[in-house]
Amino acid sequence: MAVRFIGNKQKLLSLITNKIIEKTGLHTGTFVDLFTGTTSVAMAFKKLGFNVISNDKLESSFNFSKAGLLINKEPQFHKLLNEVEIPFNSLFEQPYDLVLDYLNSLPEKQEFFYKEYSPQGSAEHLEEPRKYFTDYNAKKIDAIRTEINYWFENAFINDNERALLLSSLMFAVNKVANISGTYGAYLKNWYPRALDPLKLCRYPLFYSNKRYEVYNEDANNLVKKLAHSEIVYIDPPYTKRQYNAYYHILETLAYGDNPELLGKTGQRAREAEEVSAYCYKKKAPDALLDLITNIKADHVFLSYSTDGHISHQQIMDILSTRGTPEYWAVDFKRFKSNNPKEKNGSDLKELLYYVKVI
Ligand SMILES: C[S@@+](CC[C@H](N)C(=O)[O-])C[C@H]1O[C@@H](n2cnc3c(N)ncnc32)[C@H](O)[C@@H]1O
């Protein structure tokens, strides 16, 4: 199951990668994914043999990037296995599987997730209890995240091992969350998969030996610092939906904190600098122009929807500042939500734009 994430390019991968290879004729060099989200495109270019630089403002996305790009051999968890008695299990050959099995069998705990996001736990302090997870799953998440946090604080695991375990946890949480596609709100009735017990599985890894860098910054700032690269891919948000609000529960897992929560849906309090200019109709065109102006690359590709804040003509004008733009309509199934208020339109098109920088 692909991660439920607005704009996840998983289903469009072959189309995007084929077009990029066809237009650039490149099979090596550096590929930069400035708004990497689930890292689907960055990972595709890792598999194709490119050096890859990925970036996203989300902490959860930063975690996926560290796991997917920076881990390039089977993780051994040496220190952890020396420090913590994790029973050998003949079913599992690899330390990673052994560690996941250990985390899966931890006894439940009643901590932050139980108190804030499960019906029974949140009923103790909220008039309208939150229903993001079953009581059982919330307690399992508490047990697992507390253990990962403890291991990291005591240096039993390093930063990449932590990112890998958290990525497994975020994948598992994503499967059983009682939501319609984003964490903007929970569903009134249980989504059938939300009733399944949470289980950690291996996060999909791919080992290679090229150069990889991961960043967690505003893309417009980052491009000013990056050296020249062959290909830059841009996939910014195109609506008013702020990703850190829609994925606040994944953010809390990635930060490993217990933040103060706001309102009925229990979102994290947000700092003004955390909002994205691309989510405002007025600011988005200027943000894109600034980004395109500062990119140092031979080839620039942009994914954008005809439903987005920036019009097709504005995009063509902006890209024309660096060369002669081209574009293709990408047949696609729009982000599907089972929330009746979200329109599941098929009339919208996703476009892939390209400019060879002159
Ligand atoms: C359309 S999604 C990218 C989806 C991604 N290509 C994938 O396949 O999963 C847009 C991403 O841009 C990130 N974002 C929004 N504003 C940003 C900014 N100013 N700088 C960096 N990342 C930003 C969001 O957190 C979100 O992950």
The ligand as an SDF file (V2000), in Angstrom:
LIG
                    3D

 27 29  0  0  0  0  0  0  0  0999 V2000
    3.1010   17.6590   -3.5500 C   0  0  0  0  0  0  0  0  0  0  0  0
    4.0100   17.2610   -2.1070 S   0  0  0  0  0  0  0  0  0  0  0  0
    5.3920   16.3790   -2.7390 C   0  0  0  0  0  0  0  0  0  0  0  0
    5.0580   14.9570   -3.0250 C   0  0  0  0  0  0  0  0  0  0  0  0
    6.2570   14.1080   -3.4060 C   0  0  0  0  0  0  0  0  0  0  0  0
    6.7730   14.3930   -4.7210 N   0  0  0  0  0  0  0  0  0  0  0  0
    5.9000   12.6370   -3.3030 C   0  0  0  0  0  0  0  0  0  0  0  0
    5.9540   11.9120   -4.3090 O   0  0  0  0  0  0  0  0  0  0  0  0
    5.5430   12.1900   -2.2020 O   0  0  0  0  0  0  0  0  0  0  0  0
    4.6850   18.7910   -1.6300 C   0  0  0  0  0  0  0  0  0  0  0  0
    5.7150   18.7400   -0.5010 C   0  0  0  0  0  0  0  0  0  0  0  0
    6.2980   20.0460   -0.3790 O   0  0  0  0  0  0  0  0  0  0  0  0
    6.6380   20.2790    0.9920 C   0  0  0  0  0  0  0  0  0  0  0  0
    6.8120   21.7310    1.1300 N   0  0  0  0  0  0  0  0  0  0  0  0
    5.8680   22.6860    1.1100 C   0  0  0  0  0  0  0  0  0  0  0  0
    6.4260   23.9060    1.1180 N   0  0  0  0  0  0  0  0  0  0  0  0
    7.7760   23.7170    1.1310 C   0  0  0  0  0  0  0  0  0  0  0  0
    8.8900   24.5970    1.1040 C   0  0  0  0  0  0  0  0  0  0  0  0
    8.7270   25.9220    1.0670 N   0  0  0  0  0  0  0  0  0  0  0  0
   10.1220   24.0620    1.1250 N   0  0  0  0  0  0  0  0  0  0  0  0
   10.3030   22.7250    1.1690 C   0  0  0  0  0  0  0  0  0  0  0  0
    9.2770   21.8360    1.1900 N   0  0  0  0  0  0  0  0  0  0  0  0
    8.0240   22.3290    1.1540 C   0  0  0  0  0  0  0  0  0  0  0  0
    5.4830   19.6560    1.7420 C   0  0  0  0  0  0  0  0  0  0  0  0
    5.8570   19.3640    3.0620 O   0  0  0  0  0  0  0  0  0  0  0  0
    5.1780   18.4260    0.8870 C   0  0  0  0  0  0  0  0  0  0  0  0
    5.8430   17.2950    1.3880 O   0  0  0  0  0  0  0  0  0  0  0  0
  1  2  1  0
  2  3  1  0
  2 10  1  0
  3  4  1  0
  4  5  1  0
  5  6  1  0
  5  7  1  0
  7  8  2  0
  7  9  1  0
 10 11  1  0
 11 12  1  0
 11 26  1  0
 12 13  1  0
 13 14  1  0
 13 24  1  0
 14 15  1  0
 14 23  1  0
 15 16  2  0
 16 17  1  0
 17 18  1  0
 17 23  2  0
 18 19  1  0
 18 20  2  0
 20 21  1  0
 21 22  2  0
 22 23  1  0
 24 25  1  0
 24 26  1  0
 26 27  1  0
M  CHG  2   2   1   9  -1
M  END
$$$$
